[in-house]
Amino acid sequence: MRDGAKTILARQLRKNETAAEKKLWQELRNRKLDGHKFIRQAPAGHYIADFLCREQKVIVEVDGATHSADAEIASDKRRTAHLEQLGYKIIRLQNSEVLQAMDQATMAIREALAHSPSPAPLAAGRPLPRAGEVEGAGHPLPLAGEDSREAAGEGKSIAGQGK
């Protein structure tokens, strides 16, 4: 499916959400769940995820009764395998779990978020150095408090005298 077609389908799915999806969205939207940002009906790989936290690479799928047929179970397994290959952690919840046991549903999501890789930390708006790299080495912008000559090694010596 082309990206444009996925976007159109995602919009349609958002307009026609199930009662369970609507209820779960109220718990996830606006970073309500421990500050994690979720989006709904979002393209992920070749599919559209019900709810997606890009930062933690967690997808929450809310399944109804149609997901109990053999063909749907096989399709869900293929979908899950594909998304896991892309690095996503998939949580599958039944409509009944969301509608009747929201605390348990959000607990399952929290556990998945806790066991997902965190995004790379930032230092002063730029990535931290990798193992073996010296911070600031080769960085095109001067570090805080440095002017461009100091960053290039043309500034003051240790004793504070010019070179």
N, C-alpha and C positions, 0 to 999 in steps of 0.2 A: 504494500500500500504506500503510495506517495505521501510525502510529508503534508502537502496541502489537503489531501483527502483525509489523513489522520486528524488534522486540525478541525476540519468540518465535522467529522464523526465525534470527536471529543466534545465539541460544542453541543451537538445533539444529545449526547449522553448526559451532559451537565443539566440540560433542560428537562430531561426525562429520568431523573434520578429516582431510585427506589426509596421507600420510607426508611429503610436501614441506612442507606448511603447518606440521606439527608440528616439523619440523627447523628451518625458518626462524624459527618462534616462539621457539625456544631461543636464537637469536642476537639477537632483537629485544627480548625481554621484560626487565623490570626495568632499563630504560635501558642495556642492555649495548652498544648500538651508539652510541658517542660521546656518551652521555648523553641521547639522544633518546627520548622516551616514545612508544611504540607501543601501540595496542590492537588486538585482533583481532576479526574479524567484527563490524565496527562500522557502524551506519547512517551513510550519507553521501549527502545528496540523496535521490533516489528509490531508491538502491541500498544494498547492504551490501558494504563493502570488506573484502577479506581482512585487510589490515593498514593501519592509519591512524595517522599522526603528525599530530595536530591542530595542534601548535605551528608546524610547517613546511608544513602543508597538502600532505603527501605521502601518496599511497596506493600500496601495493604489492599487485599482483594476481598470484597464482600460478595459472597456467593448465595444465591437463592436456590430454590428447589430444582431448577433446571440443571444445576451442576451435580446432580446425583445420578444422572443417566450415564451409562458406560461410555458413550461417545464424548460427552462433556468431560468426564473424568480423564479420559485419554487426552483430550485437547488441553485441559488444565495442566496435565503433567508435562506436555510438550512446551507449553507456554512458560511454566515455572522453570524448566530446564534451560530454555533459551535466556530468560531473564537472569538466572543465576550465573550463566556463562558470562553475562555482561557485568557481573559483580553485585547484583541486587540480592537483598534478603527479602524473601516473600512471606507474608503473613496472610493466611486465608482464614476468614471469619465467616460464619454462617449468618444469614439475616437474623435468625432467632437469637444468636449470641449478642448481636448488637442491640436488638430491640428489647431483650429481656435481661441481659446481664452486661450492661455497658462497662461497669467497673472491671469485670474480668477481661473484656475486649481491650480496654485501654491498658490494662496491666500486660497483656500479651504484646501489645505494640511497644510499650515501654521496655520490655525485656529485649525485644528485637533491636530497638534503638541503642540500648546499652551494650549489646554485643556486636554492633556494626562498627566498621572502621571510622574513626573520626577524620574530618578533613584536615589537611596539612595546616599547622599553626602558622600565623603570620607574626612577624616582628616589624613594628613600625610600618605596616602596610606592604611589606615585601616578604617573600618566603624565607624561612630560616635556612642557614647553609646546610648542605648535605654533609654526611660524614666525610672527613678528610678535607673539606673546603674551609678556607679562612673567611670569616664574616667580612663582607664588604669587598673582598678581592674580586676584581673583574666586574664589579657592579658599576653600571654606567652613571649612576647618580651618586653624589657625595652622601656620606652618612650624616646624620643630624649633628650639627655643630662644626662641620668641616666646610671649608670653601673648596672650590674646584681644584685649586693648586695643592691644598693639603691632601685631598683625595688622590691626586696623581703623584704624591710623594715629593712635591716641590715646595712644601710649606716649611714650617718651623722645625728645627731639630729638637731633640729631647730637651736640651738645655734652654730652649726658647729662643735661640739665635737663628737667624736666617742661614740658609745653606750656602 
